[in-house]
Amino acid sequence: MTPDRSTGSGLAAVSTALLAMSRHLEVRDVLKTIVASAREVLDAEYAALGVPDDHGGFAQFVVDGMTDEQWKAIGPLPRQHGILAAMLHDEKVERLADVREDPRFGGWPRTHPELSDFLGLPVRDGDETLGALFLANKRCSGSDTDSAGVCGFTADDEELLSILAQHAAIALTNARLYERSRELTIIEERSRLAHELHDAVSQKLFSLRLTAQAAAKLVDRDPARAKDELQQVAALAAEAADELGAAVIELRPAALAEDGLVHTLRTQIKVLDRAHSARVTLDAPYLKALPAAQEEALLRVAQEALHNALRHSGAGHVGVVLGRRGAGAVLHVKDDGKGFEPSAVRRAGRHLGLVSMRDRASGVGGRLTVTSAPGAGTTITMEVPGG
């Protein structure tokens, strides 16, 4: 859709773009939203945003208007030279009728699309340049061309892009702060898990050693009691293995960025199915990619629910179902175990991770519900809205 260039509709388009930016907290998602929003508001064929590194290249470079195949065919990320370097080091807007005729233009790879008219500017937070945002090849109707039939970016486009860039800087700075905060949270969580792992497994291993020593002393004197002690050794060893397995799954970073939510879940569920007597299955039809924070929350809730079911429910089967619901997704983790009375669990103070799961769901705008009753199994359901 080509936005009307009247003041009201132009501001409405910018307002819609700003709302889209504010919905995301992951840096990569924010970058993609900024680029897509700028391209739509200014009706350009191509848009891109590069975040510079400290080595003359770009740490991240996001494009909109190309297919994945076209982007891969171009090759390595561009370097900080020519007009891109000018935008990173100067504060002024670059508006060119034909980028190829600019003396700073240095060409591009053979498979790169042809760019002509060009509009770009730095995205800045105070004195720091966060990135270079640019658009190319404005798509114009007949009314947008001049008397010579030439079409290009206008002063109005420049003003709109400046507004977008100012708010993009805020959104990108907030996303960076969020990711840094989450990194600190992850470090704290890993430390907590390490302490729990040490305490829980060490206690189990200490008990196991004492029980094994008792069994050894009873073998000749009281074989029946020795047999009972050895059965206790087996039980303690199984509990220690469970504790270790649960902690390893929590500590292992999920390869969501590379493999996606469905593949990551499928891999972990195969491991759990082999490691436990209960059958563990996954039903996950095609699911489009969700914002990174939502995918991580869904994965962590699934892990927690699976851990609870396999350790506490006595289930013969635990089934995970992940599918679409409107523009978002819904996760079900259902077991056929002994179930429980949720209100009784809350009164007893044994939350079984329910508080953590609810926090994870609400943290990404989702909702978590628990359905259970004694003898009727348990179903954990998490819904997240579309990104």
C-alpha angles and dihedrals in degrees: 000000000000111000117233110247093223114118096248098049092039091056090044090055091049091047091053090049092050091051090051091053093050093055095071132068102179113093094226092050091048092051092050092048093049092052095045092046094050092048092050097044094049094035097231128161093226136023132177141175124199124196108204125228126207095258104066095271138080126275089200132010120184124188134188125196098045131088119240089251092054092048094049091049091058091066131210122018115272121262127236099269140112117008093349090059091047091055092049095050102034127059097216129103117252111218113171131176090210120007091199091066095053112108090229092058110114102180130251139243119294094253094047114115118250112262123195121160111039139193122181143151140169122267104225138185105196106302094344120095107217097182151319117265120193143163132201140192104026113217107226137184121219092269091058096060125091127237090280092052092251119144127198146133116304138209087261089056089050091053093048092049090050090055091048092048093052092053092040088059090054093047093047093047091050091049091051091050090049093051092047090049090049091049089055090048090051091051090050091047092050090050091050091049091049090054091046091048092050094047098043100041094039091054091048092048092047091052090045092053093049092047092049090050090051091050091051091054092049099047095093100027102043114007093179093057090043088056090052091050091050090052087053089051089055091049093049091048090052091050091050090050090051092050091049094046093050092049093048091053090050093047097044110094111237113236092226096141093054104031106023130230100287095049092045092050092046092053093050093045091053089055092049092047091055094043099050135055091229117086111247118196139176128211108186119154120190111316123182118231115277129203109290094246092054093048091051092048092050091049094049093047090049090050093049093047092048091048091052094046095048095045103037113019103062087221124170092205133026115188127194119199121186121180148139124286112183108305091337138051141256128211125200124187108185129178132184093219134123095289125204143227106264094206091051090051090053092049091050091050093237102128098171089214093304093128091051092049093049090049091051092049096047091045090068096039093265137125132232126203130183122207117186144133133177109283094005103087127236135273122195113196125189124183126190127187124237119280 
